[in-house]
Every structure is written in C-alpha cells, then in structure tokens.
C-alpha cells in the first residue's frame, strides 16, 4: 500500500517517489469548483488557477490537465486543423515509461512532419516544411532527459517565431521564470540553459506546455499557457474534458502558484531542499551522525545530488551525506518509516539534501537500530 517514505537518495525529483514533495490539506467541504460566485451560475474550473498561472509566466491565459503528455496531446488534437506539425528530428524524444513524441502525436490525430537531421536542424528546414508540406504548427520539444553534443545545430524559439505558423513549446520541466524571483539571490548555477515558461513566451512561443510536479514543485499535472485564442481552442476541444484535473489537484496547484506570486520559494519544499546551503546540510549530517547509538559507524561525506525527474541530464548539485559500510538499503526500506537510500561501491549513502529536517530523528532511530 502507499505509504510516506524518507527520500535519502539525493534525487530531488524522484519519479518512483512521486517527484516533488508536496504538502496540501483541505477540510471536507464543498467549494466553488465550477460555480461563479459573482453570477451564481456555472463557471469554469480552469479560470481561477489558470489566471494565477498566466500571471506567474506572463501569458494571456492558461489551463491545467493531468500531466505534460496530456498537455501535448490536447494541443496537437485541438490546433493543427488537419495540417502538419513540423518537429526537428533531434527532438522526437522518448520520455519515461516508453512514451514517445511521435506516438503521442499519432494518438492526437496530428500529422508529423520531420525536419532536419538528428544532430543538425536549421530554420530553413522549418521554412521549407511550412512552404511545401502544408504545415500549420511548429513544435519545439526540450531535450529534457538527454543531450546531443558535438557537431550540432538547433533552432531556438525566437527563430521559430519568425515562421508564419504558431509555435508550440514543450519545455517539460516546469521552470516558471529563469530569473527565479521567488528565491533570495541569483538563480542557481545548475539551472543554466534550462528553458523557462516566461522567457519562452517572451521569445515568441504562442503556447508553452510543462509539468507541474517537477521544477514547479506542485502536484502532478500539466499546464498549457499562452495566447488566449489558442488556450480557448484547447479548452473547447472534446478531449479537454477527458484530461481535466480534479478539485484536489487544482487546490494544491493554486496553493503552490500563490507561493510563487508571493515570491516565497521557501514555502515550496522542492525549492527549500534544492537551495539549502552546504553549511546547513553539513551541520545536520554531523548532528545526525553524533546521535547514532550502538555499534553503527556513520561517516559524514561530500556527495552530489541530482535534480531528477527527467530534467537537467548530467547536472549535479553539491550535497552532504551519511555513509555506512555495506549495503543496508533493504533493512532501511523495511523500517517503520521506510528510508530510501542509494548504494555505491558496497556502501550505503543517505543524502541529507533530499531529507526533510523533520525526518532527521527518523534517520537517527533507524541507524541506531542497525
């Protein structure tokens, strides 16, 4: 059965553990999910939260669906109008679980028009497709879980925006604003090059699509944000009802977006963990190690955490962990509160960056019982 666990893996957005940690509570009560309080008539479940998201990313409008794959599926079903969708061959990605962009496009009914090559695609390739293949949309897909390096070339959104067709951008990970105004100081260096919704729209994307449970740190959902016209067309498509989220998701998302608008990143668990200072992690790790009773030997070590969740491949974030001899990961998983660790070179590592401080006592108890 589902149960809370302690994530000591060092993977901030661990897909197997539900990605972004999220706390949300609401009393058992009716609420105005689809009631317009001003008119007393039926309203849209999308309007309230969609308006907040639009404000956060500088869009005219936004709607919410089940996940980012649903967002792409809905957009491709609603917008091409029986015309082709041009995509660079280097962006026909496969995401977790074996889902592939060409397969999602086929299910939407859109016609895929591949342009360029795997490693090099130019604006002229898109222009040729628009002029000769009856293309009605250009789709830009962020290579969120891999990198092509070497002899490469890609077309940025600002160049795609010069085409005479709408540009859709699947930015994947859900970074709202590259300037990260919700945290103190400059954006973390490990975010360099990661596309953000606000900047993608400013560069000329007509619609951006992204996940809610990755870098945004909210519940599992997908977001479409952009021009009012395209959002309206997506919202009116029959598929929109099939992929719409429920009230619990929308309530949790509303709470998360409100923290962004209030510039309170510390209230979002993902950003609190991702930006924790090394000195703070070192202090916590040393305090845990000093309290472990019994014969267990615990060593405080430097480690490297990763963003996870299919984002920022190859990126590491300096961290601090606890190292134990041997593989005791199974024993830790079978405790009263399961602790999920990682095993390296026949040692067990518990990375403190991904452990909430409220769970430090749990680590002390579990390690003392080994």
Secondary structure, DSSP 8 states (H G I E B T S, - for coil): -----EE-SSEEE-GGGTSS-------S----SSB-TTTSSB--TTHHHHHHHHHHHT-SEEEEESSHHHHHHHHHHHHSTT-EEEEEGGG--B-GGG-BHHHHHHHHT-EEEEES-SSB--HHHHHHHHHHS-EEEEEEE--TT----SS-B---HHHHTTSSSEEEEEEES----TT-TTSSSS--GGGTT---HHHHHHTT-SEEEEESSSTT-SSS-EEEEE-HHHHHHHHHSTHHHHTB--HHHHHHHHHHHHHHHTT-GGGSHHHHHHT--HHHHHHHHHHHHHH--TT---EEEEEEEEEETT-STT--EEEEEEEEES--HHHHHTSSS-EE-EEETTEEEEEGGGS-GGGHHHHHHHHHT-
